[in-house]
Amino acid sequence: MKTSQDRILTTHVGSLPRPAELRRLLVAKDKGEPYDKAELERLTRQAVFDIVRRQAETGVDIINDGEMSKPGYSTYVADRLSGFAGHEPAKPRLDTREHPNFMAAYERMTGANIARRSVCVGPIAVQDRGPLAQDLANLRDALAEVGAVEGFMTAASPGLVPVFQNNRYYPSHEAYVEAIAAAMQQEYEAIVAAGFVLQLDCPDLALSRHTVFAHLSLADFRKVITTHVEALNHAVRDLPADRMRMHICWASTQGPHHNDVPLKDIVDIVLQGRPQAVSFPGANPRHAHEWKVWKDVKLPDGKIIIPGVIDSTSNFVEHPELVADRIMQYAGAVGRENVIAGVDCGFGTFAGRMQVDTKIVWMKLAALAEGAKLASAQLW
């Protein structure tokens, strides 16, 4: 994994805005409606080439395919693994269930999150390697046309899948997570074998505190996410730590977020994950102050952090000087070489929902790149 050796490198979390026609086909496929498979594949490949080129032109260093092929960053696995069927709508989040007027207005603005949430009803195993092979080929070919520092590809972690796909088959939550880990191992290894950095999406380590595990005490929640990290570590046991990064967050959506578990209450468990880098939100109003946590936490040898220094839910465009200030705070806490500047979360985590205007997304990413330049001038 490339790190910030002579300047602050930049990256993002994974999902980026999809073209309108591609979004339409992805949503149709996800809803089980008729769609043109060949056209979906053509539009996906073209979108990957376009999004890779746009990232490079904007000044993002470590780039990916924007998750162009995925209807949802966590729900796509139901198309690749056996054992899933049907749909169970999500329950309201702890912080928004008492605010129906806000949620109604939010859905009118962004589009309701209509992503299919399949249910586990049978044994989990890899059933279709084709979509991953296409993703790898598309990103490889697109990167060959630009001068990016490095490429990465995202994959759902074992603990994330149960947050979106309920279990109706395995005898326990632990057994379910272990089965997912065993099945997803092939995807993790294939991404690294293709020469990309593997990003394991692990929002479950934070957001599930105010969703599926809201009924648990903090102590019991910590036990659950410890099992998630252990399952993740087992699934990537044969992969080099420096070819992996992991992302945690408290949901890529607007809302009060006043029930979010504090970073200080989970950071020790998160740092037990094998991946070298940890990506997390650091710009939104509920977590921007938590850069101070890193002054008190000893970063394990070899670990680096990818704090979000621009918000992924707001249409405000951060000033580059603010971005630089945020980078400087983290660099002062853990050392400049241990920081890569990132984004709080994805800009297109589900194809059917869009909360930041596409043009503004690119303005925000340009501010990220410019802020990193300003910070680098002060740090080197």
N, C-alpha and C positions, 0 to 999 in steps of 0.2 A: 504494500500500500504506500502510495506517495504521501509524504508528510511535509509540513511547512519548514523547509530547511533554510531558504534564503528569502522567503516572503510568505505571507499568509495565503494559503490556498483556499479556494471556494468550492462549494458543492451545494446540493439541495437534498431533499428527502426522498424524492422518487417520482411522484405523479405530477404531471404538468397538463395544461389545458389541451383537450383533444379537439380536432376539427369537428364542426357541427355534424357533417354527414357520417363521420366515423362514430361519433357519440350516438347518433340515431340507430345505427346498425348494432352497436354493442348493447344498447338498451333493449332493442327488439330481440336479439339473441338471448339475453338474460331473462326476458319475460316469456320465452318460449314461443315467440311470434315468428312468422316466416321472414327470412332474410336471405340475401344473396351471399353465400359463403365465399365464392371467388372474389366478389367485390369487397367483402370485409377484409380478406387477406391482402388485396391490392391496396386498399386505403390504409390499412395498418402499416404496411411496409413503407409506403410513401410518407406517412405521418412520422415514422421513426427517423427516416432520412432528414425530414424537415426539422424535427425537434432537436436532433443532434446538432445539425448545422446552426440552428438558432441559439442553442446554449453556447456553442463555441464562439459565435459572433458577439454574444452578450458579455463574454468574459468569464463564464463559469469554467472552472478548471476540471473538475471531476464530474463527469456527466453520464447520463443513462438514456434509456429509450423512452422516458416519460411515462412508462406503463401504458403505452398506447393500446396494447392488445387486451388489457384487463378491464372487465366491467367494474371491478372493485379490488382494491389492494389486498383484501383479506378473503373475499368470497370467490375469487377466481379458482381456488383449489377444487371446488366442487365439480369443475369441468375436467379436471385432470386426475382425480382420485375416484375410486369406486366407493360405494357405501353411503352416498348422499342422495337425497330426494326431497321434493316438496319445498315448502317455504313457511317460515314462522316469522312474523313481523317482530321488529325489535321492541322491547319495552322502553318506556321513557327513561331518560337519564335522571339520576337523583337530583341534579341541579336544575333541570328544566321541567320536571313533571308538575310542579306547582305553578307553572307560568304558561298556560295554554295560549294566551293571547300572543306572547312572544313567539312561541313555536309556530303558530299559524302565520304570523307575519314573516317569520324566517323562511318557512317553506314556500310562501308566495314569492319571495325574493330569489331564493336559490334553487327552487325545485325540490319536491319531496324526495327523500332518499328511498327510491323504490327498488334498490338492489335486492336481488333474490338472496334470501338467507336460508340455504338448504339445511336439512336436518340429517344427522348421522343415523341411518337406519340399518346399517350392515357393516361387514368387515371393510376396513380401509386398506386400499392398496393402489399402487400406480396403475392406471388403466389407459392413459393416453399420453405418450411422450411427444406427440407431434407439436402441440402448442409451445412447449419449452424449446424444442429444436428450432422452430420458426423464430421465436424471440431471440435466441442466441445468434442465429444467422443474420437477422435484421440488424441487430446492434453491431455485430462484427463488421458487416459491410458498410454501415453508416459511419462508424468510427474511422474506417479506412480513408474516408474522404475529408476528414478534419484533423486539426492538430491538437486534439485534447490531451491533457496531462494523463488522464486515466479514465477508464470506463467502469461503471458499476451496474449491478442488476439487483432488484429487490426480490424477496421471497417471504412469504408468510411464515412466522415462527410457529413452533408446535403449540405454544400457549395462546397465540392469537386466534387460531382457528375456532376454538370452542367459544370465544367471545361472540362470534357471529353465526356459528353453526351449532345449534344445540345437540346434545347427545341423547339419543333414544335407543342405543344399542349396547354400549360398553357398560360393564357393571359399576364403574366408578369414574370420576373425573380423571384420576391419575391414569387409569388404563386407557382412557380416550386420548389423553395427551401423549402417552407413550406410543400408541398406534399411529398417531399423526406424525410424530417424530421419525418413526421407522419408515413411513411412506415418503416423507418429504426429504429424507436424507439424499435420495438420488438427485433431486432438483438442486439441493445445495452443492453437492459435489460436481454436478455438471456445469454449474455457473463458474465455479473456480477453475475447473478443467479447461473451460473455454477462454480463460485468461482475464476474466473480469473480477472485480472486487464484489464479494457477496454481501449485500445488506439484508440482514434479518430484521424484519419488522416485528417489533415487540411492544406495541402499545398496551398489551395486556398487563405489563408490569406496572402501569400507572392508571390508565383509563378504566380498567375493569373494577377498580375500587369503588367507583360511583355508578357502575352498571351491574354486571352479573354478580359481583361479590359485595354489593352495598350492604348486605345483611350481616357481614362478618365483622368481627372486631379487627383492629389494626394488627394485632398479634397473629390472628388466624389468617388474615389476608397475606401477611408476610410469609407464612408457611406455604400458602398456595403458590405465590410467585417464586418461592425458592424451588418448588418442584418444577415449575415452568423453566427456570434457568437450568436446572439439572438436566431436564429433557433436551433442551437446546444444546447444551454442552455435549451430551451423548451423541446427538445427531451429527454434530460437526467435529467429533473427536479426531477424525483423520485429516482435517483441514488445517492449514497453517493459520495461526491467529492473525498474522499480519496480512492476510488476504480477506479479512472479514471485518464488518462493522455492524452495529446493531442500533436500532432506533426505538426510543420510547417516547410516549406522549400522553396527553390527557384528553385526546379527541381533537380532530381537525375541524371543529365546528364552533360557531359562536355560542354564547350563552353565559350565564353567571360564573360558572366554574368554581363556585365558592366551596364545593365539596371535594375538590381535587386533593388527593393525598399529597402532602408536601414532599418535595424531592429529598429532603434530609431523612425522611422516614423509610425510604426505599433504596437510596443510593448505594448502600453497602451490598445489597443483594444484586443490584444491576451490575456492579463492578465485578461480580463473580462470573459473569459471562465470559466465554473464551474469546470473542472477537476483540481485536485490538482497539477499535474506536467505538465510542458511545455518542450517538446523536440524540439531542433532546431540545425541547423548546426553551428559549431564553429571551424571547422578545415580547410575548404577549403580556398584557397587564397583570395576569395572575401569577406569572412565573419569572418576570424580568428581574425581580430582586434576588432570585436564587443563585446568581453568579457567586454570591458570598458564601454559599455552601462549599464551593471548591477551595475556599481559603482554609477550611477546617478539615477537608477530606484529603488524605494522602493518595494521590493518583498512583496506582500500582505501576511498577516498572514496565515500560513498554506500552502502556496505555496512552491513548490520546482522546480528546473530546472534540465533538462537532456541535457546538452550541448554535441554536437558532438565533440569528441576529437580525432577521426580518420576520415579521408576522405573516402567517399564511392564511389568515381569515379576514384581514382588514384591507380595504381599498385605499388606505393611506399609503403613500410611497415614502418610505423612510429616507431621511436626509443621509447622505453618505457620511457626514461627520458623526451622526448618531450611531451609524453602523460601526464606524471606526472606534468610537468610545466604548461600545459594547465589546468589541474584539479586544481592546486594550484591557478591559476589566478581567476578562478570562485569561489573557496572556499574563497579566500580573499575578493571577492566582496559581496557574499551573505551568507557566513557561511558554514562550512564544512558539517553540517547536512542537508543542503538544496541543496546538489549537488549529483546527480547520474551520473556517467560517461557513455556517450553514443556514438553513431555514427551519422555522418551527415545525412544520409538517408539510404534507403534500398539498398541491394546489388543485388536484383533481382526483381525490382518493376514490370517488365513485363517479362513473361516467354520467350518471343522470343528475348530478348536483354540481352547481357552479356558483361559488360565492365571491370570487374575486374575478373581475373582468380580465379577459385574456390580455389585452394590451397593457393593463396595469401590472399583471404578473411579470411581464418582461421589463417594465420600468423598475419594479422592485428588485428583480435579479440584477439589473444594471447597477442599481444603487448598492447592492451587495458587493459586486465586483469593484466599484469605485471606492467603497468604504474599506475594503480589504487593502487596496492600494495605499490609501491614506494611513491606515494602521501600519502597514509594512514600512512605510517611510519613517515612521517613528520608532519602530521596533528594531530595524536593522541599520 
